[in-house]
Structure formats: structure tokens, C-alpha cells
Amino acid sequence: SMKSLAGRAVDERRVRVTDVERPDELAKCHALFIADAAPRGSIAPWLDKAESLDVLTMGDGDGFAAAGGMIGLVSDGPRMRFEINDTAVKRSGLKLGSQLYQLGRSVSEAAPK
């Protein structure tokens, strides 16, 4: 779970995990994780706000990256793999390392409805 990351160090900075209730609270975040339990139709405002603030978006469950998230974690049998939506990453202005692209699978974003 994301809570298990709390207190760990990344590049000598401590990770703090916070629950947010509204997209406008993302200004204090560097990354946003949206659990698969969130209805897909309700995540668009979160993804839009996160992109405008250069907040990395991650989620689990099939279709997260295609729905506009940047990194989607999906199960592949007993393993987990991840998908990268490069269009969403580029819109945000963030840059992901080349090693991440080598490990992940690029996915196309679904056309807006």
C-alpha cells in the first residue's frame, strides 16, 4: 500500500503520504496515486489538475494510463507491470527517465468522449 512508503527516503528526502479530498489540494503534492476503486469517470478532474501542477499521476487497474494517467500499474498473472502514457507525461512538462521507458510499456490515450 501507499501508506507503507511513508517515512522512507527517496533521494535523501522523506516520503510523506497524505490523503487528499479535492483536486485543489494537489498543489502541495509531487505525486498522486489513484486507487482502482475510484470510479473511472470521476478521475478526470484529478488528472487535469495534477497535469497543470506537474504532479506525477499513478494508478492501478486496467485502463488507468489510457484514461489519461501517466503511469498505470497492471497485473500480468502473478507479476505487476506498468504502462506509461507519454502523451500525459509530455502535457505536464515532467520528464521520466529512459530506464523507466525501457521497463514499462507505452500505451495510447483513449480519445475523449
Biotite code that builds the C-alpha atoms (Angstrom):
import biotite.structure as struc

atoms = struc.array([
    struc.Atom([0.000, 0.000, 0.000], chain_id="A", res_id=1, res_name="SER", atom_name="CA", element="C"),
    struc.Atom([0.997, 3.628, -0.404], chain_id="A", res_id=2, res_name="MET", atom_name="CA", element="C"),
    struc.Atom([0.976, 4.066, 3.376], chain_id="A", res_id=3, res_name="LYS", atom_name="CA", element="C"),
    struc.Atom([3.937, 1.669, 3.594], chain_id="A", res_id=4, res_name="SER", atom_name="CA", element="C"),
    struc.Atom([6.042, 4.277, 1.744], chain_id="A", res_id=5, res_name="LEU", atom_name="CA", element="C"),
    struc.Atom([5.589, 6.870, 4.470], chain_id="A", res_id=6, res_name="ALA", atom_name="CA", element="C"),
    struc.Atom([8.859, 7.785, 6.132], chain_id="A", res_id=7, res_name="GLY", atom_name="CA", element="C"),
    struc.Atom([11.074, 6.126, 3.532], chain_id="A", res_id=8, res_name="ARG", atom_name="CA", element="C"),
    struc.Atom([13.760, 8.209, 1.865], chain_id="A", res_id=9, res_name="ALA", atom_name="CA", element="C"),
    struc.Atom([13.921, 8.981, -1.859], chain_id="A", res_id=10, res_name="VAL", atom_name="CA", element="C"),
    struc.Atom([16.972, 10.988, -2.920], chain_id="A", res_id=11, res_name="ASP", atom_name="CA", element="C"),
    struc.Atom([17.544, 11.881, 0.728], chain_id="A", res_id=12, res_name="GLU", atom_name="CA", element="C"),
    struc.Atom([14.017, 13.250, 1.116], chain_id="A", res_id=13, res_name="ARG", atom_name="CA", element="C"),
    struc.Atom([11.447, 11.632, 3.346], chain_id="A", res_id=14, res_name="ARG", atom_name="CA", element="C"),
    struc.Atom([8.226, 10.432, 1.721], chain_id="A", res_id=15, res_name="VAL", atom_name="CA", element="C"),
    struc.Atom([5.054, 11.766, 3.292], chain_id="A", res_id=16, res_name="ARG", atom_name="CA", element="C"),
    struc.Atom([1.751, 10.129, 2.337], chain_id="A", res_id=17, res_name="VAL", atom_name="CA", element="C"),
    struc.Atom([-1.354, 12.293, 2.608], chain_id="A", res_id=18, res_name="THR", atom_name="CA", element="C"),
    struc.Atom([-4.966, 11.610, 1.688], chain_id="A", res_id=19, res_name="ASP", atom_name="CA", element="C"),
    struc.Atom([-6.442, 14.406, -0.411], chain_id="A", res_id=20, res_name="VAL", atom_name="CA", element="C"),
    struc.Atom([-10.144, 15.027, -0.851], chain_id="A", res_id=21, res_name="GLU", atom_name="CA", element="C"),
    struc.Atom([-10.264, 17.668, -3.590], chain_id="A", res_id=22, res_name="ARG", atom_name="CA", element="C"),
    struc.Atom([-8.148, 18.307, -6.690], chain_id="A", res_id=23, res_name="PRO", atom_name="CA", element="C"),
    struc.Atom([-7.229, 21.795, -5.462], chain_id="A", res_id=24, res_name="ASP", atom_name="CA", element="C"),
    struc.Atom([-5.269, 20.173, -2.619], chain_id="A", res_id=25, res_name="GLU", atom_name="CA", element="C"),
    struc.Atom([-2.720, 18.817, -5.106], chain_id="A", res_id=26, res_name="LEU", atom_name="CA", element="C"),
    struc.Atom([-0.616, 21.979, -5.047], chain_id="A", res_id=27, res_name="ALA", atom_name="CA", element="C"),
    struc.Atom([1.336, 20.524, -2.126], chain_id="A", res_id=28, res_name="LYS", atom_name="CA", element="C"),
    struc.Atom([1.924, 17.144, -3.811], chain_id="A", res_id=29, res_name="CYS", atom_name="CA", element="C"),
    struc.Atom([4.643, 15.776, -6.083], chain_id="A", res_id=30, res_name="HIS", atom_name="CA", element="C"),
    struc.Atom([2.841, 12.534, -6.960], chain_id="A", res_id=31, res_name="ALA", atom_name="CA", element="C"),
    struc.Atom([-0.766, 11.364, -6.881], chain_id="A", res_id=32, res_name="LEU", atom_name="CA", element="C"),
    struc.Atom([-1.840, 7.725, -6.623], chain_id="A", res_id=33, res_name="PHE", atom_name="CA", element="C"),
    struc.Atom([-5.432, 6.926, -7.614], chain_id="A", res_id=34, res_name="ILE", atom_name="CA", element="C"),
    struc.Atom([-6.589, 3.502, -6.476], chain_id="A", res_id=35, res_name="ALA", atom_name="CA", element="C"),
    struc.Atom([-8.526, 1.205, -8.788], chain_id="A", res_id=36, res_name="ASP", atom_name="CA", element="C"),
    struc.Atom([-11.546, 1.576, -6.517], chain_id="A", res_id=37, res_name="ALA", atom_name="CA", element="C"),
    struc.Atom([-12.039, 5.154, -7.791], chain_id="A", res_id=38, res_name="ALA", atom_name="CA", element="C"),
    struc.Atom([-14.736, 5.319, -10.476], chain_id="A", res_id=39, res_name="PRO", atom_name="CA", element="C"),
    struc.Atom([-13.019, 5.996, -13.819], chain_id="A", res_id=40, res_name="ARG", atom_name="CA", element="C"),
    struc.Atom([-15.479, 8.776, -14.672], chain_id="A", res_id=41, res_name="GLY", atom_name="CA", element="C"),
    struc.Atom([-14.526, 10.729, -11.552], chain_id="A", res_id=42, res_name="SER", atom_name="CA", element="C"),
    struc.Atom([-10.761, 10.841, -12.090], chain_id="A", res_id=43, res_name="ILE", atom_name="CA", element="C"),
    struc.Atom([-10.634, 13.360, -14.960], chain_id="A", res_id=44, res_name="ALA", atom_name="CA", element="C"),
    struc.Atom([-10.669, 16.486, -12.726], chain_id="A", res_id=45, res_name="PRO", atom_name="CA", element="C"),
    struc.Atom([-7.862, 14.982, -10.646], chain_id="A", res_id=46, res_name="TRP", atom_name="CA", element="C"),
    struc.Atom([-5.753, 14.157, -13.700], chain_id="A", res_id=47, res_name="LEU", atom_name="CA", element="C"),
    struc.Atom([-6.328, 17.589, -15.237], chain_id="A", res_id=48, res_name="ASP", atom_name="CA", element="C"),
    struc.Atom([-5.334, 19.409, -12.043], chain_id="A", res_id=49, res_name="LYS", atom_name="CA", element="C"),
    struc.Atom([-2.316, 17.164, -11.495], chain_id="A", res_id=50, res_name="ALA", atom_name="CA", element="C"),
    struc.Atom([-1.050, 17.786, -15.044], chain_id="A", res_id=51, res_name="GLU", atom_name="CA", element="C"),
    struc.Atom([-1.410, 21.556, -14.654], chain_id="A", res_id=52, res_name="SER", atom_name="CA", element="C"),
    struc.Atom([0.712, 21.384, -11.476], chain_id="A", res_id=53, res_name="LEU", atom_name="CA", element="C"),
    struc.Atom([3.321, 18.938, -12.861], chain_id="A", res_id=54, res_name="ASP", atom_name="CA", element="C"),
    struc.Atom([2.222, 16.257, -10.383], chain_id="A", res_id=55, res_name="VAL", atom_name="CA", element="C"),
    struc.Atom([3.079, 12.689, -11.416], chain_id="A", res_id=56, res_name="LEU", atom_name="CA", element="C"),
    struc.Atom([-0.090, 10.566, -11.638], chain_id="A", res_id=57, res_name="THR", atom_name="CA", element="C"),
    struc.Atom([-0.073, 6.839, -10.918], chain_id="A", res_id=58, res_name="MET", atom_name="CA", element="C"),
    struc.Atom([-2.895, 4.359, -10.552], chain_id="A", res_id=59, res_name="GLY", atom_name="CA", element="C"),
    struc.Atom([-3.683, 0.700, -10.571], chain_id="A", res_id=60, res_name="ASP", atom_name="CA", element="C"),
    struc.Atom([-6.147, -1.246, -12.598], chain_id="A", res_id=61, res_name="GLY", atom_name="CA", element="C"),
    struc.Atom([-6.612, -1.744, -16.303], chain_id="A", res_id=62, res_name="ASP", atom_name="CA", element="C"),
    struc.Atom([-7.109, 1.385, -18.338], chain_id="A", res_id=63, res_name="GLY", atom_name="CA", element="C"),
    struc.Atom([-5.643, 3.975, -15.955], chain_id="A", res_id=64, res_name="PHE", atom_name="CA", element="C"),
    struc.Atom([-2.913, 5.145, -18.348], chain_id="A", res_id=65, res_name="ALA", atom_name="CA", element="C"),
    struc.Atom([-5.233, 5.037, -21.359], chain_id="A", res_id=66, res_name="ALA", atom_name="CA", element="C"),
    struc.Atom([-7.716, 7.171, -19.374], chain_id="A", res_id=67, res_name="ALA", atom_name="CA", element="C"),
    struc.Atom([-5.122, 9.950, -19.038], chain_id="A", res_id=68, res_name="GLY", atom_name="CA", element="C"),
    struc.Atom([-2.984, 8.842, -16.093], chain_id="A", res_id=69, res_name="GLY", atom_name="CA", element="C"),
    struc.Atom([0.780, 8.904, -16.529], chain_id="A", res_id=70, res_name="MET", atom_name="CA", element="C"),
    struc.Atom([1.774, 5.536, -15.040], chain_id="A", res_id=71, res_name="ILE", atom_name="CA", element="C"),
    struc.Atom([-0.651, 2.646, -14.689], chain_id="A", res_id=72, res_name="GLY", atom_name="CA", element="C"),
    struc.Atom([0.164, -0.451, -12.664], chain_id="A", res_id=73, res_name="LEU", atom_name="CA", element="C"),
    struc.Atom([-1.474, -3.577, -14.069], chain_id="A", res_id=74, res_name="VAL", atom_name="CA", element="C"),
    struc.Atom([-1.309, -7.212, -13.076], chain_id="A", res_id=75, res_name="SER", atom_name="CA", element="C"),
    struc.Atom([0.164, -9.649, -15.532], chain_id="A", res_id=76, res_name="ASP", atom_name="CA", element="C"),
    struc.Atom([-0.560, -13.027, -13.950], chain_id="A", res_id=77, res_name="GLY", atom_name="CA", element="C"),
    struc.Atom([1.467, -13.209, -10.736], chain_id="A", res_id=78, res_name="PRO", atom_name="CA", element="C"),
    struc.Atom([3.528, -10.134, -11.677], chain_id="A", res_id=79, res_name="ARG", atom_name="CA", element="C"),
    struc.Atom([2.894, -6.416, -11.810], chain_id="A", res_id=80, res_name="MET", atom_name="CA", element="C"),
    struc.Atom([3.912, -4.358, -14.820], chain_id="A", res_id=81, res_name="ARG", atom_name="CA", element="C"),
    struc.Atom([3.362, -0.750, -15.678], chain_id="A", res_id=82, res_name="PHE", atom_name="CA", element="C"),
    struc.Atom([2.102, 1.239, -18.611], chain_id="A", res_id=83, res_name="GLU", atom_name="CA", element="C"),
    struc.Atom([3.242, 4.753, -19.489], chain_id="A", res_id=84, res_name="ILE", atom_name="CA", element="C"),
    struc.Atom([1.063, 7.340, -21.182], chain_id="A", res_id=85, res_name="ASN", atom_name="CA", element="C"),
    struc.Atom([3.758, 9.526, -22.751], chain_id="A", res_id=86, res_name="ASP", atom_name="CA", element="C"),
    struc.Atom([1.165, 11.999, -24.044], chain_id="A", res_id=87, res_name="THR", atom_name="CA", element="C"),
    struc.Atom([0.053, 12.770, -20.475], chain_id="A", res_id=88, res_name="ALA", atom_name="CA", element="C"),
    struc.Atom([3.656, 12.976, -19.279], chain_id="A", res_id=89, res_name="VAL", atom_name="CA", element="C"),
    struc.Atom([4.552, 15.466, -22.040], chain_id="A", res_id=90, res_name="LYS", atom_name="CA", element="C"),
    struc.Atom([1.447, 17.581, -21.396], chain_id="A", res_id=91, res_name="ARG", atom_name="CA", element="C"),
    struc.Atom([2.548, 18.003, -17.788], chain_id="A", res_id=92, res_name="SER", atom_name="CA", element="C"),
    struc.Atom([6.096, 19.046, -18.572], chain_id="A", res_id=93, res_name="GLY", atom_name="CA", element="C"),
    struc.Atom([7.521, 16.227, -16.450], chain_id="A", res_id=94, res_name="LEU", atom_name="CA", element="C"),
    struc.Atom([10.353, 14.080, -17.751], chain_id="A", res_id=95, res_name="LYS", atom_name="CA", element="C"),
    struc.Atom([10.636, 10.389, -16.950], chain_id="A", res_id=96, res_name="LEU", atom_name="CA", element="C"),
    struc.Atom([13.976, 8.598, -17.019], chain_id="A", res_id=97, res_name="GLY", atom_name="CA", element="C"),
    struc.Atom([14.848, 6.478, -20.034], chain_id="A", res_id=98, res_name="SER", atom_name="CA", element="C"),
    struc.Atom([15.173, 3.384, -17.816], chain_id="A", res_id=99, res_name="GLN", atom_name="CA", element="C"),
    struc.Atom([11.528, 3.750, -16.838], chain_id="A", res_id=100, res_name="LEU", atom_name="CA", element="C"),
    struc.Atom([10.531, 3.742, -20.506], chain_id="A", res_id=101, res_name="TYR", atom_name="CA", element="C"),
    struc.Atom([12.629, 0.631, -21.103], chain_id="A", res_id=102, res_name="GLN", atom_name="CA", element="C"),
    struc.Atom([10.883, -1.214, -18.276], chain_id="A", res_id=103, res_name="LEU", atom_name="CA", element="C"),
    struc.Atom([7.356, -0.006, -18.964], chain_id="A", res_id=104, res_name="GLY", atom_name="CA", element="C"),
    struc.Atom([5.035, -0.403, -21.920], chain_id="A", res_id=105, res_name="ARG", atom_name="CA", element="C"),
    struc.Atom([3.814, 2.677, -23.760], chain_id="A", res_id=106, res_name="SER", atom_name="CA", element="C"),
    struc.Atom([0.064, 2.988, -24.216], chain_id="A", res_id=107, res_name="VAL", atom_name="CA", element="C"),
    struc.Atom([-2.008, 5.347, -26.321], chain_id="A", res_id=108, res_name="SER", atom_name="CA", element="C"),
    struc.Atom([-4.508, 7.599, -24.679], chain_id="A", res_id=109, res_name="GLU", atom_name="CA", element="C"),
    struc.Atom([-8.139, 6.859, -25.417], chain_id="A", res_id=110, res_name="ALA", atom_name="CA", element="C"),
    struc.Atom([-9.917, 9.557, -27.427], chain_id="A", res_id=111, res_name="ALA", atom_name="CA", element="C"),
    struc.Atom([-12.069, 11.846, -25.282], chain_id="A", res_id=112, res_name="PRO", atom_name="CA", element="C"),
    struc.Atom([-15.775, 11.055, -25.376], chain_id="A", res_id=113, res_name="LYS", atom_name="CA", element="C"),
])
